[in-house]
C-alpha cells in the first residue's frame, strides 16, 4: 500500500516519532508535540507533514528533545522530525 504524504510515511514506518513524550502545559500548549522542519524551515507540528508529498522526500530524521533543543533552541521537548526534499 503506497503513501501519499510524509506524515503517512512516518505513521507507517516510524510511528514512535509521532508519539507525545512530554507534558503539555498551560503556558506552552505546543510543548507536548514533535516539531516538523522541512529543508531547514520550521513548519509546525507533525500534522504539517501532511502538506509534503511523499515522492519529494529524500530523507527523514528524528531528533529527540535534547538533540532538537541543542540544534534549534527551546520548545522541542518532544523532539523534531527533519525532512529533506528534492
Secondary structure, DSSP 8 states (H G I E B T S, - for coil): ----BHHHHHHHH-GGGGS--S---SS-GGGGS-EEEETTEEEEEGGGGGGSBGGGEEEEEEE-HHHHHHHH-SS-TT-EEEEEE-
